[in-house]
Amino acid sequence: MLLLAAATAYQYSFAQEAYEIGRFTIEFNSGANEEEQAIQDILIRDERLFELLAEIDDAIYLADGVQIIFAPWPDIARYAGWDVDIEPNAAHKDGVILISYGLIVDVINRFRKNGNFDDDNGFAEFDQKILPNIVETLLHEVGHALIYVNEMPTFDVGEEIIADQLAFFIMSELYEEEVLEPIIQNYTYIAAEQGAGMVSEDNSLHPGAGERAENLMCWIVGKWSFNDELESSEGLEECEYLYAKLMDEWHGRLAEWWRE
């Protein structure tokens, strides 16, 4: 059972609910509208984010505390130093992870737009399709936080790619294939909306949504060794190789910070 104790606020403090899990503090500001308030309530009551953070804290040494804040987009934009008029997003800043409820609403609406969210069965749909995307976003930002608090190198591939890889490494260690599939769906929807190429032009920035979808699909195929999504056995072998390479690299990269 997790011990969820009231946390002492860090530098950024506009939370209504705060919980401490090891070196992580997770805080939930009140949502700006009914839908955001419902999301806040689900995330607190579900407790799986707390369990995920406890797993990470048990496995990986953190040199300093990491604060995670869920809040309405205007609050996130203000503390991240972003224009409030851009699309809601998530960010890491100096050991603080900021995730907008508006980003989660956008994921829900994206699934709705593609006929892939049944509002009559909303709680189950949120659990199966939206929560995995929240987990992926959180783990991506945890990757940034680990780089910051542990002074982890980025291995000449760029911080965004490292954060993507670490998120998948943790998810593949903890979850089964069906949990990861909605993440691929979300990135595929984003790529279709953007009309962008499959590969980003600058790999020091976020990989393109299509590239992320392809990478995740290949790593998933590589782990579970099925080729329904691939056209040839050569493609399966390539993904198996890339998955094995990724796992070996990350077991090595984290060796300095594994807890006994």
C-alpha positions as CSV (number, residue, x, y, z in Angstrom):
1,M,0.0,0.0,0.0
2,L,1.3,3.4,-0.9
3,L,1.8,6.0,1.8
4,L,0.3,9.2,0.4
5,A,1.2,12.0,2.8
6,A,0.7,15.7,2.4
7,A,3.7,17.2,0.7
8,T,5.7,20.3,1.4
9,A,5.4,22.7,-1.6
10,Y,8.4,23.3,-3.8
11,Q,9.2,26.4,-5.8
12,Y,6.0,26.2,-7.9
13,S,3.0,25.9,-5.6
14,F,-0.5,26.3,-6.8
15,A,-1.8,22.8,-6.0
16,Q,-5.1,21.9,-4.4
17,E,-4.1,18.3,-3.6
18,A,-0.5,17.1,-3.1
19,Y,1.0,13.7,-2.4
20,E,4.5,12.5,-1.7
21,I,5.9,9.2,-3.2
22,G,9.6,8.8,-2.4
23,R,11.5,11.6,-4.1
24,F,8.4,12.5,-6.2
25,T,5.8,15.0,-5.2
26,I,2.6,14.9,-7.4
27,E,0.2,17.8,-7.1
28,F,-3.2,18.4,-8.7
29,N,-4.6,21.9,-9.1
30,S,-8.3,22.3,-9.5
31,G,-9.5,21.9,-13.1
32,A,-10.7,25.1,-14.9
33,N,-14.0,23.5,-16.0
34,E,-16.2,20.4,-15.4
35,E,-14.2,18.2,-17.7
36,E,-10.8,19.1,-16.3
37,Q,-12.2,18.6,-12.7
38,A,-13.4,15.2,-13.7
39,I,-9.9,14.3,-15.1
40,Q,-8.4,15.6,-11.8
41,D,-10.7,13.4,-9.8
42,I,-10.1,10.3,-11.9
43,L,-6.3,10.7,-11.7
44,I,-6.4,11.1,-7.9
45,R,-8.9,8.3,-7.2
46,D,-7.3,5.8,-9.7
47,E,-3.9,5.9,-8.0
48,R,-2.1,4.2,-10.8
49,L,0.1,7.2,-11.4
50,F,1.1,7.0,-7.7
51,E,1.9,3.3,-8.1
52,L,4.0,4.1,-11.3
53,L,6.0,6.7,-9.5
54,A,6.5,4.4,-6.5
55,E,7.9,1.7,-8.9
56,I,10.3,4.2,-10.5
57,D,11.4,5.5,-7.1
58,D,12.0,2.0,-5.9
59,A,14.1,1.1,-9.0
60,I,16.1,4.3,-9.9
61,Y,18.1,6.6,-7.6
62,L,17.1,10.2,-7.8
63,A,19.7,12.7,-6.7
64,D,17.1,15.3,-5.9
65,G,13.3,15.6,-5.5
66,V,11.1,15.9,-8.6
67,Q,7.8,17.8,-8.4
68,I,5.0,16.9,-10.8
69,I,2.1,19.4,-11.2
70,F,-1.2,18.8,-13.1
71,A,-3.0,22.1,-13.7
72,P,-5.1,24.1,-16.2
73,W,-3.2,25.3,-19.2
74,P,-2.9,29.0,-18.3
75,D,-1.1,28.1,-15.1
76,I,1.2,25.7,-16.9
77,A,2.0,28.2,-19.6
78,R,2.7,31.0,-17.1
79,Y,5.2,28.9,-15.1
80,A,6.8,27.4,-18.2
81,G,7.2,30.8,-19.7
82,W,5.0,29.9,-22.7
83,D,2.4,31.9,-24.7
84,V,-1.0,30.9,-23.3
85,D,-2.4,31.0,-26.9
86,I,-0.4,28.0,-28.1
87,E,-1.8,24.5,-27.8
88,P,-1.9,23.0,-24.3
89,N,1.3,21.0,-23.5
90,A,3.6,19.5,-20.9
91,A,7.0,20.6,-19.9
92,H,9.9,20.0,-17.6
93,K,11.7,23.0,-15.9
94,D,14.5,22.7,-13.3
95,G,13.2,19.5,-11.7
96,V,9.5,20.4,-12.0
97,I,7.2,18.5,-14.4
98,L,4.2,20.5,-15.6
99,I,1.3,18.7,-17.3
100,S,-1.8,20.6,-18.5
101,Y,-5.3,19.2,-18.1
102,G,-5.9,20.8,-21.5
103,L,-3.4,18.4,-23.1
104,I,-5.4,15.5,-21.7
105,V,-8.7,17.0,-23.0
106,D,-7.0,17.3,-26.5
107,V,-6.2,13.6,-26.4
108,I,-9.8,12.7,-25.5
109,N,-11.1,15.0,-28.3
110,R,-8.7,13.5,-30.8
111,F,-10.0,10.0,-30.1
112,R,-13.6,11.4,-30.3
113,K,-12.9,13.0,-33.6
114,N,-11.6,9.7,-35.0
115,G,-14.7,7.7,-33.7
116,N,-12.6,6.0,-31.1
117,F,-14.1,7.3,-27.8
118,D,-17.5,6.2,-26.6
119,D,-18.8,8.9,-24.2
120,D,-21.5,6.5,-23.0
121,N,-18.7,4.3,-21.6
122,G,-16.5,7.2,-20.7
123,F,-14.7,5.8,-17.6
124,A,-13.7,2.6,-19.3
125,E,-12.6,4.5,-22.4
126,F,-10.5,6.9,-20.4
127,D,-8.9,3.9,-18.6
128,Q,-8.1,2.0,-21.7
129,K,-7.2,4.8,-24.2
130,I,-6.4,8.1,-22.4
131,L,-4.6,7.0,-19.3
132,P,-1.8,5.2,-21.3
133,N,-1.2,8.5,-23.1
134,I,-1.0,10.4,-19.8
135,V,1.5,7.8,-18.6
136,E,3.6,8.2,-21.7
137,T,3.6,12.0,-21.3
138,L,4.5,11.7,-17.7
139,L,7.4,9.2,-18.3
140,H,8.7,11.4,-21.2
141,E,8.9,14.3,-18.8
142,V,10.4,12.1,-16.0
143,G,13.1,11.3,-18.6
144,H,13.9,15.1,-18.8
145,A,13.8,15.3,-15.0
146,L,16.3,12.4,-14.6
147,I,18.7,14.1,-17.0
148,Y,18.4,17.2,-14.9
149,V,18.6,15.9,-11.3
150,N,21.1,13.1,-12.0
151,E,23.1,15.0,-14.6
152,M,22.6,12.1,-17.0
153,P,24.3,12.5,-20.4
154,T,22.2,12.5,-23.6
155,F,24.6,10.2,-25.4
156,D,24.9,12.4,-28.5
157,V,21.3,11.6,-29.7
158,G,19.5,14.6,-28.2
159,E,17.5,15.0,-25.0
160,E,14.1,14.6,-26.6
161,I,15.0,11.3,-28.2
162,I,16.6,10.1,-24.9
163,A,13.3,11.1,-23.1
164,D,11.3,9.1,-25.6
165,Q,13.5,6.1,-25.3
166,L,13.5,6.1,-21.5
167,A,9.6,6.4,-21.5
168,F,9.3,3.3,-23.7
169,F,12.0,1.4,-21.7
170,I,10.0,1.9,-18.5
171,M,6.6,1.2,-20.1
172,S,7.9,-2.0,-21.8
173,E,9.2,-3.2,-18.4
174,L,5.9,-2.6,-16.6
175,Y,3.1,-2.9,-19.1
176,E,1.8,-5.3,-21.8
177,E,1.3,-4.6,-25.5
178,E,-2.3,-3.5,-25.2
179,V,-1.5,-0.7,-22.9
180,L,0.9,0.8,-25.4
181,E,-1.3,0.6,-28.5
182,P,-3.4,3.7,-27.7
183,I,-0.2,5.7,-27.6
184,I,0.6,4.7,-31.2
185,Q,-3.0,5.6,-32.1
186,N,-2.7,9.0,-30.6
187,Y,0.6,9.8,-32.4
188,T,-0.9,8.5,-35.7
189,Y,-3.8,10.8,-35.3
190,I,-1.5,13.8,-34.6
191,A,0.6,12.9,-37.6
192,A,-2.5,12.9,-39.8
193,E,-3.6,16.2,-38.4
194,Q,-0.3,17.8,-39.0
195,G,0.2,16.4,-42.4
196,A,3.9,16.2,-41.7
197,G,6.5,13.7,-42.8
198,M,7.2,10.6,-40.7
199,V,10.6,11.9,-39.6
200,S,11.4,15.2,-37.9
201,E,13.8,17.5,-39.6
202,D,15.9,18.1,-36.5
203,N,16.5,15.2,-34.2
204,S,17.6,17.5,-31.4
205,L,13.9,18.5,-31.1
206,H,10.9,16.3,-30.5
207,P,10.7,13.5,-33.1
208,G,7.7,14.0,-35.4
209,A,4.4,12.3,-34.3
210,G,4.6,9.9,-37.2
211,E,8.2,9.0,-36.4
212,R,7.2,8.4,-32.7
213,A,4.3,6.1,-33.9
214,E,6.6,4.1,-36.1
215,N,9.3,3.8,-33.4
216,L,6.8,2.6,-30.8
217,M,5.2,0.1,-33.2
218,C,8.6,-1.3,-34.1
219,W,9.7,-1.6,-30.5
220,I,6.4,-3.2,-29.5
221,V,6.7,-5.6,-32.5
222,G,10.3,-6.3,-31.5
223,K,9.4,-7.1,-27.9
224,W,6.4,-9.3,-28.5
225,S,7.7,-10.8,-31.8
226,F,4.6,-10.6,-33.9
227,N,4.5,-9.3,-37.5
228,D,0.8,-8.6,-38.1
229,E,1.8,-4.9,-38.7
230,L,4.8,-5.7,-40.9
231,E,5.1,-6.7,-44.5
232,S,8.0,-9.1,-44.2
233,S,10.0,-11.3,-41.8
234,E,12.9,-9.0,-42.5
235,G,11.0,-6.1,-40.9
236,L,10.3,-8.3,-37.8
237,E,13.9,-9.2,-37.5
238,E,14.9,-5.6,-37.7
239,C,12.5,-4.5,-35.0
240,E,13.6,-7.4,-32.8
241,Y,17.2,-6.2,-33.2
242,L,16.2,-2.5,-32.5
243,Y,14.2,-3.5,-29.4
244,A,17.1,-5.7,-28.0
245,K,19.6,-2.9,-28.7
246,L,17.4,-0.3,-27.0
247,M,17.0,-2.5,-23.9
248,D,20.7,-3.3,-23.7
249,E,21.6,0.4,-24.0
250,W,19.2,1.5,-21.3
251,H,20.2,-1.2,-18.8
252,G,23.7,0.1,-19.3
253,R,22.8,3.8,-19.2
254,L,20.9,3.4,-16.0
255,A,23.5,1.1,-14.3
256,E,24.9,4.0,-12.2
257,W,21.5,4.8,-10.8
258,W,19.9,1.4,-10.3
259,R,18.9,0.8,-6.6
260,E,20.2,-2.4,-5.0
